[in-house]
């Protein structure tokens, strides 16, 4: 398994997980996905968020850090975290060396010096189209803030593939290479909403795999290329509503065991993938309602861990 700054140290986590489960325990929580708010300063055309619970309080956030901050990466996401009034001052004042990762649209300049990783959503290099998508004159501000942040921390960009923009990915990758020379990686995710204007068809997915990916791989850096091939390892991952047998057969699930999720109200769950799909799971198990499955790295982790446990008679 390839080591990466993007994902966890999986070789070590397999050993850790096998030892814990073999002893009747759970492995340590290594990642906390903190959905700190459901609010946002954008009104994206493809956003699926319909429920708004407000912002997490600073007291709730600090209690979460007391529980998990010593052992886990704290991945702050939303909604848009920058709209939480107290958050950026708190991160800048971090004296405990907590490992913060941050998801942001970067419209408000992020506290890049205070986070270990910054992940920014940007789905086009066309200013007019992007501003139309997010409902605000934002492109120039966002790209400026990304450029400044790459000097201060490890920054990756998430590009959500849709029916409207999947043919533009090579142009986008070339744009990132030119405009953000210190960028760590571009990560390609998949639109999972229900708006037919954005859902990719079978023909779109075939075109992406047969025509676009070969050219795209030639312009991506090594980390971006590796992430693409472990996330979009099958054409069907681009298709709406496809289920993956690896996630419906029961057994080991790394995310549900080693990750915890906090809602803005402070409720604690497992598996951020399911949480985003509206499934609020409390138990650390593989859930039969997981629609999309994990990426290739996580599937391999679960398979290898299960094989070692079977070898031990578990």
C-alpha positions as a Markdown table, in Angstrom:
| # | Residue | x | y | z |
|---|---|---|---|---|
| 1 | Unk | 0.0 | 0.0 | 0.0 |
| 2 | Unk | 1.3 | 3.4 | -1.0 |
| 3 | Unk | 2.2 | 5.8 | 1.8 |
| 4 | Unk | 0.5 | 9.2 | 1.4 |
| 5 | Unk | 0.1 | 12.4 | 3.3 |
| 6 | Unk | -3.5 | 12.4 | 2.1 |
| 7 | Unk | -4.7 | 9.2 | 3.8 |
| 8 | Unk | -3.8 | 7.5 | 7.0 |
| 9 | Unk | -0.8 | 5.2 | 7.5 |
| 10 | Unk | -2.7 | 2.1 | 6.5 |
| 11 | Unk | 0.0 | -0.5 | 7.0 |
| 12 | Unk | 0.3 | 0.5 | 10.7 |
| 13 | Unk | -3.4 | 0.8 | 11.1 |
| 14 | Unk | -4.0 | -2.8 | 9.8 |
| 15 | Unk | -1.7 | -4.1 | 12.6 |
| 16 | Unk | -3.3 | -1.9 | 15.2 |
| 17 | Unk | -6.9 | -2.9 | 14.1 |
| 18 | Unk | -6.1 | -6.6 | 14.1 |
| 19 | Unk | -4.6 | -6.5 | 17.5 |
| 20 | Unk | -7.5 | -4.5 | 18.9 |
| 21 | Unk | -10.3 | -6.7 | 17.4 |
| 22 | Unk | -8.4 | -9.9 | 18.3 |
| 23 | Unk | -8.5 | -8.7 | 21.9 |
| 24 | Unk | -12.2 | -7.9 | 21.8 |
| 25 | Unk | -11.6 | -4.1 | 21.6 |
| 26 | Unk | -11.9 | -1.3 | 19.1 |
| 27 | Unk | -8.9 | 0.5 | 17.7 |
| 28 | Unk | -8.2 | 4.1 | 18.8 |
| 29 | Unk | -10.1 | 6.8 | 17.1 |
| 30 | Unk | -7.7 | 8.3 | 14.6 |
| 31 | Unk | -10.0 | 10.8 | 12.8 |
| 32 | Unk | -12.8 | 13.0 | 13.9 |
| 33 | Unk | -15.0 | 14.6 | 11.3 |
| 34 | Unk | -16.4 | 17.7 | 12.9 |
| 35 | Unk | -19.4 | 19.0 | 10.9 |
| 36 | Unk | -19.2 | 22.3 | 12.7 |
| 37 | Unk | -22.0 | 24.0 | 10.9 |
| 38 | Unk | -24.7 | 23.4 | 8.3 |
| 39 | Unk | -24.6 | 27.1 | 7.3 |
| 40 | Unk | -22.7 | 28.5 | 4.3 |
| 41 | Unk | -21.9 | 31.8 | 2.6 |
| 42 | Unk | -22.4 | 30.3 | -0.8 |
| 43 | Unk | -25.7 | 29.1 | -2.4 |
| 44 | Unk | -24.3 | 26.4 | -4.7 |
| 45 | Unk | -26.7 | 25.2 | -7.4 |
| 46 | Unk | -25.8 | 21.5 | -6.7 |
| 47 | Unk | -25.8 | 21.7 | -2.9 |
| 48 | Unk | -27.8 | 18.9 | -1.2 |
| 49 | Unk | -28.0 | 20.4 | 2.2 |
| 50 | Unk | -31.6 | 21.2 | 3.2 |
| 51 | Unk | -31.5 | 21.1 | 7.0 |
| 52 | Unk | -29.8 | 23.8 | 9.1 |
| 53 | Unk | -29.0 | 23.1 | 12.7 |
| 54 | Unk | -26.8 | 26.2 | 13.2 |
| 55 | Unk | -23.2 | 26.3 | 14.5 |
| 56 | Unk | -21.4 | 24.2 | 17.0 |
| 57 | Unk | -20.7 | 26.1 | 20.2 |
| 58 | Unk | -17.1 | 26.6 | 21.3 |
| 59 | Unk | -17.8 | 24.7 | 24.5 |
| 60 | Unk | -19.0 | 21.7 | 22.5 |
| 61 | Unk | -15.9 | 21.9 | 20.3 |
| 62 | Unk | -13.6 | 22.0 | 23.3 |
| 63 | Unk | -15.3 | 19.0 | 24.8 |
| 64 | Unk | -14.7 | 17.1 | 21.6 |
| 65 | Unk | -11.0 | 18.0 | 21.7 |
| 66 | Unk | -10.8 | 16.9 | 25.3 |
| 67 | Unk | -12.2 | 13.5 | 24.3 |
| 68 | Unk | -10.3 | 12.9 | 21.1 |
| 69 | Unk | -7.8 | 15.6 | 20.4 |
| 70 | Unk | -4.8 | 13.8 | 21.8 |
| 71 | Unk | -5.1 | 10.8 | 19.5 |
| 72 | Unk | -7.0 | 11.9 | 16.4 |
| 73 | Unk | -6.8 | 14.3 | 13.5 |
| 74 | Unk | -9.7 | 16.8 | 13.9 |
| 75 | Unk | -11.1 | 17.3 | 10.4 |
| 76 | Unk | -13.3 | 20.5 | 10.5 |
| 77 | Unk | -16.0 | 20.6 | 7.8 |
| 78 | Unk | -19.5 | 21.8 | 7.2 |
| 79 | Unk | -21.4 | 23.6 | 5.7 |
| 80 | Unk | -18.7 | 26.3 | 5.5 |
| 81 | Unk | -16.6 | 26.5 | 8.7 |
| 82 | Unk | -15.6 | 30.1 | 8.1 |
| 83 | Unk | -19.1 | 31.3 | 9.0 |
| 84 | Unk | -18.7 | 30.1 | 12.6 |
| 85 | Unk | -17.8 | 33.4 | 14.3 |
| 86 | Unk | -15.4 | 32.0 | 17.0 |
| 87 | Unk | -13.6 | 29.3 | 15.0 |
| 88 | Unk | -10.7 | 31.0 | 13.1 |
| 89 | Unk | -9.6 | 32.9 | 16.2 |
| 90 | Unk | -9.7 | 29.7 | 18.2 |
| 91 | Unk | -7.6 | 27.8 | 15.6 |
| 92 | Unk | -5.0 | 30.6 | 15.5 |
| 93 | Unk | -4.8 | 30.5 | 19.2 |
| 94 | Unk | -4.2 | 26.7 | 19.4 |
| 95 | Unk | -1.5 | 26.1 | 22.0 |
| 96 | Unk | -2.0 | 22.4 | 22.4 |
| 97 | Unk | -0.7 | 21.4 | 19.0 |
| 98 | Unk | -3.9 | 19.6 | 18.1 |
| 99 | Unk | -3.8 | 18.3 | 14.5 |
| 100 | Unk | -6.5 | 20.3 | 12.7 |
| 101 | Unk | -7.5 | 19.7 | 9.1 |
| 102 | Unk | -9.9 | 22.1 | 7.5 |
| 103 | Unk | -12.4 | 22.0 | 4.6 |
| 104 | Unk | -13.4 | 25.4 | 3.2 |
| 105 | Unk | -14.6 | 27.2 | 0.2 |
| 106 | Unk | -11.8 | 29.7 | 0.9 |
| 107 | Unk | -14.0 | 32.8 | 0.3 |
| 108 | Unk | -12.8 | 34.0 | 3.7 |
| 109 | Unk | -9.1 | 33.7 | 4.0 |
| 110 | Unk | -8.4 | 30.5 | 6.1 |
| 111 | Unk | -6.0 | 30.3 | 9.1 |
| 112 | Unk | -3.5 | 28.4 | 7.0 |
| 113 | Unk | -0.7 | 28.6 | 9.5 |
| 114 | Unk | -2.9 | 26.9 | 12.1 |
| 115 | Unk | -4.0 | 23.8 | 10.2 |
| 116 | Unk | -2.0 | 20.8 | 9.0 |
| 117 | Unk | -4.1 | 20.3 | 5.9 |
| 118 | Unk | -6.5 | 22.6 | 4.0 |
| 119 | Unk | -9.0 | 21.1 | 1.5 |
| 120 | Unk | -10.7 | 23.6 | -0.8 |
| 121 | Unk | -13.8 | 23.1 | -3.1 |
| 122 | Unk | -13.3 | 24.5 | -6.6 |
| 123 | Unk | -15.2 | 22.9 | -9.5 |
| 124 | Unk | -14.2 | 25.1 | -12.4 |
| 125 | Unk | -11.5 | 27.4 | -13.7 |
| 126 | Unk | -14.1 | 29.4 | -15.6 |
| 127 | Unk | -14.8 | 32.5 | -13.5 |
| 128 | Unk | -18.2 | 33.2 | -14.9 |
| 129 | Unk | -19.4 | 29.6 | -14.5 |
| 130 | Unk | -18.0 | 29.3 | -11.0 |
| 131 | Unk | -19.6 | 32.5 | -9.8 |
| 132 | Unk | -22.9 | 31.4 | -11.3 |
| 133 | Unk | -22.6 | 28.0 | -9.5 |
| 134 | Unk | -22.0 | 29.5 | -6.1 |
| 135 | Unk | -24.3 | 32.5 | -6.4 |
| 136 | Unk | -21.6 | 35.1 | -5.7 |
| 137 | Unk | -18.7 | 37.0 | -7.3 |
| 138 | Unk | -16.2 | 34.7 | -5.6 |
| 139 | Unk | -13.7 | 33.2 | -8.1 |
| 140 | Unk | -11.0 | 35.8 | -7.9 |
| 141 | Unk | -11.1 | 36.0 | -4.1 |
| 142 | Unk | -11.1 | 32.2 | -3.7 |
| 143 | Unk | -8.2 | 31.6 | -6.1 |
| 144 | Unk | -6.2 | 34.4 | -4.4 |
| 145 | Unk | -6.8 | 32.8 | -1.0 |
| 146 | Unk | -5.8 | 29.3 | -2.3 |
| 147 | Unk | -2.6 | 30.7 | -3.7 |
| 148 | Unk | -1.7 | 32.4 | -0.4 |
| 149 | Unk | -2.6 | 29.3 | 1.6 |
| 150 | Unk | -0.4 | 26.9 | -0.4 |
| 151 | Unk | 2.7 | 28.8 | 0.8 |
| 152 | Unk | 1.7 | 28.2 | 4.5 |
| 153 | Unk | 0.3 | 24.7 | 4.7 |
| 154 | Unk | -0.5 | 21.5 | 2.6 |
| 155 | Unk | -3.4 | 22.4 | 0.3 |
| 156 | Unk | -5.5 | 20.1 | -1.9 |
| 157 | Unk | -8.4 | 21.1 | -4.1 |
| 158 | Unk | -11.6 | 19.0 | -4.5 |
| 159 | Unk | -13.2 | 19.1 | -7.9 |
| 160 | Unk | -16.7 | 17.6 | -7.9 |
| 161 | Unk | -17.4 | 15.8 | -11.2 |
| 162 | Unk | -20.8 | 16.6 | -12.7 |
| 163 | Unk | -22.4 | 16.2 | -16.1 |
| 164 | Unk | -21.6 | 19.9 | -16.7 |
| 165 | Unk | -17.9 | 20.0 | -15.9 |
| 166 | Unk | -16.4 | 16.5 | -16.4 |
| 167 | Unk | -15.1 | 17.4 | -19.9 |
| 168 | Unk | -13.2 | 20.4 | -18.4 |
| 169 | Unk | -10.9 | 18.5 | -16.0 |
| 170 | Unk | -7.8 | 18.5 | -18.1 |
| 171 | Unk | -8.1 | 22.3 | -18.6 |
| 172 | Unk | -8.7 | 22.6 | -14.8 |
| 173 | Unk | -5.6 | 20.5 | -13.9 |
| 174 | Unk | -3.5 | 22.7 | -16.2 |
| 175 | Unk | -4.9 | 25.8 | -14.6 |
| 176 | Unk | -4.0 | 24.4 | -11.1 |
| 177 | Unk | -0.5 | 23.6 | -12.3 |
| 178 | Unk | 0.0 | 27.1 | -13.5 |
| 179 | Unk | -1.8 | 29.1 | -10.8 |
| 180 | Unk | -1.0 | 27.0 | -7.7 |
| 181 | Unk | 2.6 | 25.6 | -8.1 |
| 182 | Unk | 2.7 | 24.7 | -4.4 |
| 183 | Unk | -0.6 | 22.8 | -4.5 |
| 184 | Unk | -0.3 | 19.3 | -3.0 |
| 185 | Unk | -3.0 | 17.6 | -5.0 |
| 186 | Unk | -6.3 | 17.8 | -6.9 |
| 187 | Unk | -8.9 | 15.3 | -5.7 |
| 188 | Unk | -11.9 | 14.4 | -7.9 |
| 189 | Unk | -15.1 | 13.5 | -6.1 |
| 190 | Unk | -18.5 | 12.6 | -7.6 |
| 191 | Unk | -21.8 | 14.5 | -7.5 |
| 192 | Unk | -24.2 | 12.5 | -5.4 |
| 193 | Unk | -27.3 | 14.7 | -5.6 |
| 194 | Unk | -30.6 | 14.3 | -7.5 |
| 195 | Unk | -30.5 | 17.2 | -9.9 |
| 196 | Unk | -30.6 | 15.7 | -13.5 |
| 197 | Unk | -28.5 | 18.7 | -14.7 |
| 198 | Unk | -25.5 | 17.4 | -12.8 |
| 199 | Unk | -26.0 | 13.6 | -12.8 |
| 200 | Unk | -23.6 | 11.8 | -15.1 |
| 201 | Unk | -25.1 | 9.3 | -17.5 |
| 202 | Unk | -23.6 | 5.9 | -18.6 |
| 203 | Unk | -22.4 | 7.6 | -21.7 |
| 204 | Unk | -20.7 | 10.4 | -19.7 |
| 205 | Unk | -19.0 | 7.8 | -17.5 |
| 206 | Unk | -17.8 | 5.9 | -20.4 |
| 207 | Unk | -16.4 | 9.0 | -22.1 |
| 208 | Unk | -14.6 | 10.0 | -18.9 |
| 209 | Unk | -12.9 | 6.6 | -18.5 |
| 210 | Unk | -12.0 | 6.0 | -22.1 |
| 211 | Unk | -11.2 | 9.4 | -23.4 |
| 212 | Unk | -10.5 | 11.8 | -20.6 |
| 213 | Unk | -8.7 | 9.9 | -17.9 |
| 214 | Unk | -5.7 | 9.0 | -20.1 |
| 215 | Unk | -5.1 | 12.7 | -21.0 |
| 216 | Unk | -5.8 | 13.8 | -17.4 |
| 217 | Unk | -3.2 | 11.4 | -15.9 |
| 218 | Unk | -0.6 | 12.9 | -18.2 |
| 219 | Unk | -1.0 | 16.4 | -16.6 |
| 220 | Unk | -1.6 | 15.5 | -12.9 |
| 221 | Unk | 1.2 | 15.3 | -10.4 |
| 222 | Unk | 1.9 | 11.9 | -8.8 |
| 223 | Unk | -0.3 | 12.3 | -5.7 |
| 224 | Unk | -3.3 | 13.6 | -7.7 |
| 225 | Unk | -2.9 | 10.7 | -10.2 |
| 226 | Unk | -2.7 | 8.1 | -7.4 |
| 227 | Unk | -5.8 | 9.6 | -5.7 |
| 228 | Unk | -7.7 | 9.6 | -8.9 |
| 229 | Unk | -7.0 | 5.9 | -9.6 |
| 230 | Unk | -7.8 | 4.7 | -6.1 |
| 231 | Unk | -11.0 | 6.8 | -5.9 |
| 232 | Unk | -12.4 | 6.3 | -9.4 |
| 233 | Unk | -11.0 | 2.8 | -9.9 |
| 234 | Unk | -14.3 | 1.7 | -11.6 |
| 235 | Unk | -16.5 | 3.4 | -14.1 |
| 236 | Unk | -19.6 | 2.7 | -12.0 |
| 237 | Unk | -18.4 | 5.0 | -9.2 |
| 238 | Unk | -19.5 | 7.9 | -11.5 |
| 239 | Unk | -23.0 | 6.6 | -11.7 |
| 240 | Unk | -25.9 | 7.8 | -9.5 |
| 241 | Unk | -27.3 | 5.2 | -7.0 |
| 242 | Unk | -24.8 | 2.4 | -7.7 |
| 243 | Unk | -24.3 | 0.1 | -4.7 |
| 244 | Unk | -21.0 | -1.6 | -3.9 |
| 245 | Unk | -20.9 | -5.2 | -2.7 |
| 246 | Unk | -17.7 | -4.5 | -0.7 |
| 247 | Unk | -19.8 | -2.4 | 1.6 |
| 248 | Unk | -22.9 | -4.6 | 1.9 |
| 249 | Unk | -21.4 | -8.0 | 2.9 |
| 250 | Unk | -20.8 | -7.1 | 6.5 |
| 251 | Unk | -17.5 | -7.4 | 8.3 |
| 252 | Unk | -14.7 | -5.0 | 9.1 |
| 253 | Unk | -15.2 | -1.3 | 8.3 |
| 254 | Unk | -12.2 | 0.9 | 9.0 |
| 255 | Unk | -14.1 | 4.2 | 8.9 |
| 256 | Unk | -16.8 | 3.1 | 11.3 |
| 257 | Unk | -14.3 | 1.8 | 13.8 |
| 258 | Unk | -11.6 | 4.5 | 13.7 |
| 259 | Unk | -13.5 | 7.6 | 12.8 |
| 260 | Unk | -16.1 | 9.6 | 14.8 |
| 261 | Unk | -18.5 | 12.2 | 13.5 |
| 262 | Unk | -19.9 | 15.2 | 15.4 |
| 263 | Unk | -22.9 | 17.1 | 14.2 |
| 264 | Unk | -23.2 | 20.9 | 14.9 |
| 265 | Unk | -25.3 | 20.1 | 17.9 |
| 266 | Unk | -22.6 | 17.8 | 19.3 |
| 267 | Unk | -24.2 | 14.5 | 18.6 |
| 268 | Unk | -21.6 | 11.7 | 18.0 |
| 269 | Unk | -21.8 | 9.2 | 15.2 |
| 270 | Unk | -19.6 | 6.9 | 13.2 |
| 271 | Unk | -18.7 | 7.1 | 9.5 |
| 272 | Unk | -18.7 | 10.5 | 7.8 |
| 273 | Unk | -19.6 | 8.9 | 4.4 |
| 274 | Unk | -22.9 | 7.7 | 5.9 |
| 275 | Unk | -23.5 | 10.9 | 7.8 |
| 276 | Unk | -23.3 | 12.9 | 4.5 |
| 277 | Unk | -26.0 | 10.5 | 3.1 |
| 278 | Unk | -28.3 | 11.2 | 6.0 |
| 279 | Unk | -27.6 | 7.9 | 7.9 |
| 280 | Unk | -26.7 | 8.7 | 11.5 |
| 281 | Unk | -25.0 | 5.5 | 12.7 |
| 282 | Unk | -24.0 | 5.0 | 16.3 |
| 283 | Unk | -22.4 | 1.5 | 16.1 |
| 284 | Unk | -18.9 | 0.8 | 14.6 |
| 285 | Unk | -20.1 | -1.6 | 11.9 |
| 286 | Unk | -20.3 | -1.8 | 8.1 |
| 287 | Unk | -23.8 | -0.5 | 7.2 |
| 288 | Unk | -25.9 | -2.2 | 4.5 |
| 289 | Unk | -27.2 | 1.2 | 3.4 |
| 290 | Unk | -23.8 | 2.5 | 2.3 |
| 291 | Unk | -24.6 | 3.5 | -1.3 |
| 292 | Unk | -21.3 | 4.4 | -2.8 |
| 293 | Unk | -18.7 | 2.4 | -1.0 |
| 294 | Unk | -15.2 | 3.5 | 0.0 |
| 295 | Unk | -12.3 | 4.1 | -2.2 |
| 296 | Unk | -9.8 | 1.4 | -3.3 |
| 297 | Unk | -7.5 | 2.1 | -0.4 |
| 298 | Unk | -10.2 | 1.6 | 2.2 |
| 299 | Unk | -11.5 | -1.5 | 0.5 |
| 300 | Unk | -8.0 | -3.0 | 0.5 |
| 301 | Unk | -7.6 | -2.1 | 4.2 |
| 302 | Unk | -10.9 | -3.8 | 5.1 |
| 303 | Unk | -10.1 | -6.9 | 3.0 |
| 304 | Unk | -6.6 | -7.4 | 4.4 |
| 305 | Unk | -7.7 | -6.8 | 8.0 |
| 306 | Unk | -10.6 | -9.3 | 7.7 |
| 307 | Unk | -8.2 | -11.8 | 6.1 |
| 308 | Unk | -5.7 | -11.5 | 9.0 |
| 309 | Unk | -8.5 | -11.9 | 11.6 |
| 310 | Unk | -9.8 | -15.0 | 9.8 |
| 311 | Unk | -6.3 | -16.4 | 10.0 |
| 312 | Unk | -6.4 | -15.9 | 13.7 |
| 313 | Unk | -9.8 | -17.6 | 13.9 |
| 314 | Unk | -11.8 | -14.5 | 14.5 |
